[in-house]
Every structure is written in C-alpha cells, then in structure tokens.
C-alpha cells in the first residue's frame, strides 16, 4: 500500500511541476481593437481581425490615416508584429511576450525585459 501512495504522490508532484512550466496562452482575437500606450498618451495600436494592424502617435501629429501598417500573430503568448516600411517595402519583425491580456488591459515585454502597458479604448 505504501508503494502505491508513494507512486501517487510522485505522479501528483510531477503533474504540478509539468503544468507550472507551461506559458499562459492567450486568444489572439482578444487583442482585436484599439489600444493606447499607458506610458505614452496619444500612441495608439489597432489590431484588426484579419491579422493586420497599424500604429500612430498623435503626440507626433500622426493620425490613423497616416499610421504605420503591420501584420501580427499571437500564438500562445508570443506576439509577433511585422512592420511594413512603405518606401522600401522592408519588413521589420518585432517579437514580444504577452503577460496580460484582458478586455481592458494588455501588457507585453520585449527580449530585454522592458514591459509595455496598454488600455483598450474601443
């Protein structure tokens, strides 16, 4: 009997360790909408359901009509944005780790550990 209890406890501990190492998974369509950067008021990011988006900064007198276009994906917790430079048709990838995504807030960080905080505006 002690043998079975030891096996059960070992399996339970292994299950706990295994599940605690899994990154949190987010639904990419929860990202769809317009977000404002909490640290830079007037900077907006629009994520569309067709996996395209744009960013603009009203503080720099740039409107949504003049916005920088990008494509994006969110897989598990990895947000990849491919910014498209119009003049040269160059594509610049930016990759972030999403740490929070709710109906009203978005937080992600870059490879250097810098966090970015956003609030949903629509």
C-alpha positions as CSV (number, residue, x, y, z in Angstrom):
1,X,0.0,0.0,0.0
2,X,2.8,2.4,0.9
3,X,4.3,1.8,-2.6
4,X,1.0,2.9,-4.3
5,X,0.8,6.0,-2.1
6,X,4.4,6.9,-3.0
7,X,3.7,6.4,-6.7
8,X,0.6,8.6,-6.5
9,X,2.4,11.4,-4.6
10,X,5.2,11.2,-7.1
11,X,2.8,11.4,-10.1
12,X,1.0,14.3,-8.5
13,X,4.2,16.2,-7.9
14,X,5.3,15.6,-11.5
15,X,2.0,16.8,-12.8
16,X,2.2,20.0,-10.7
17,X,5.8,20.7,-11.9
18,X,4.9,20.0,-15.5
19,X,1.8,22.3,-15.6
20,X,3.5,25.1,-13.8
21,X,6.2,25.4,-16.5
22,X,3.6,26.0,-19.3
23,X,3.4,29.6,-20.5
24,X,0.0,31.2,-20.3
25,X,-2.0,31.0,-23.5
26,X,-4.0,33.9,-24.9
27,X,-6.6,34.0,-27.6
28,X,-5.4,36.2,-30.4
29,X,-8.8,37.6,-31.2
30,X,-9.0,39.1,-27.7
31,X,-6.3,41.5,-29.0
32,X,-8.6,42.9,-31.8
33,X,-9.4,46.6,-31.2
34,X,-7.6,49.8,-30.4
35,X,-5.1,50.1,-27.5
36,X,-3.5,53.2,-26.1
37,X,0.0,53.1,-24.6
38,X,-0.3,54.0,-20.9
39,X,3.3,55.3,-20.8
40,X,2.9,57.5,-24.0
41,X,-0.6,59.0,-24.1
42,X,-1.6,59.6,-27.7
43,X,0.2,56.5,-29.1
44,X,-2.3,54.0,-30.4
45,X,-2.2,50.5,-31.8
46,X,-5.1,49.0,-33.8
47,X,-5.2,45.2,-34.2
48,X,-7.7,44.0,-36.8
49,X,-9.3,40.6,-37.0
50,X,-7.6,39.9,-40.4
51,X,-4.2,39.9,-38.6
52,X,-3.2,43.4,-39.9
53,X,-2.8,46.5,-37.8
54,X,-1.4,49.9,-37.6
55,X,0.2,52.3,-35.1
56,X,0.2,56.0,-34.9
57,X,1.2,58.7,-32.4
58,X,-1.0,61.8,-32.1
59,X,1.7,63.4,-29.9
60,X,3.9,63.4,-33.1
61,X,0.9,64.8,-35.1
62,X,0.4,61.5,-36.9
63,X,-3.2,60.4,-37.4
64,X,-4.6,56.9,-38.0
65,X,-4.8,57.6,-41.7
66,X,-1.0,58.1,-41.8
67,X,-0.3,55.1,-39.5
68,X,2.5,52.6,-39.8
69,X,1.0,49.3,-41.1
70,X,2.0,45.9,-39.7
71,X,0.8,42.3,-39.7
72,X,0.6,40.4,-36.5
73,X,0.1,37.0,-34.9
74,X,-0.4,35.9,-31.3
75,X,0.5,32.3,-30.7
76,X,0.2,31.1,-27.0
77,X,1.9,34.2,-25.5
78,X,4.2,35.2,-28.4
79,X,3.1,38.4,-30.2
80,X,4.9,38.9,-33.5
81,X,4.5,42.2,-35.4
82,X,5.9,42.6,-38.9
83,X,6.1,46.3,-39.6
84,X,5.9,47.2,-43.3
85,X,8.0,50.2,-44.4
86,X,6.2,51.8,-47.3
87,X,9.1,53.4,-49.1
88,X,11.3,50.3,-49.4
89,X,8.7,47.6,-48.7
90,X,11.0,46.4,-46.0
91,X,9.5,44.2,-43.3
92,X,10.8,44.6,-39.7
93,X,9.8,41.9,-37.2
94,X,9.2,42.7,-33.6
95,X,8.6,39.9,-31.1
96,X,7.1,40.3,-27.6
97,X,5.9,38.1,-24.8
98,X,2.3,38.8,-23.7
99,X,2.0,38.6,-19.9
100,X,-1.6,40.0,-19.6
101,X,-4.5,40.3,-21.9
102,X,-7.9,41.2,-20.6
103,X,-10.9,43.0,-22.0
104,X,-9.4,46.3,-20.8
105,X,-5.6,45.9,-20.5
106,X,-2.7,44.5,-22.4
107,X,0.9,44.0,-21.1
108,X,3.8,42.6,-23.1
109,X,7.6,42.7,-22.8
110,X,10.5,42.6,-25.2
111,X,13.6,40.5,-25.1
112,X,15.3,43.0,-22.9
113,X,12.6,42.7,-20.2
114,X,11.0,46.1,-20.9
115,X,7.3,46.0,-20.3
116,X,4.7,47.9,-22.3
117,X,1.3,48.7,-20.8
118,X,-1.9,49.4,-22.9
119,X,-5.5,50.2,-22.2
120,X,-8.3,49.3,-24.6
121,X,-10.0,52.4,-26.0
122,X,-12.7,50.8,-28.1
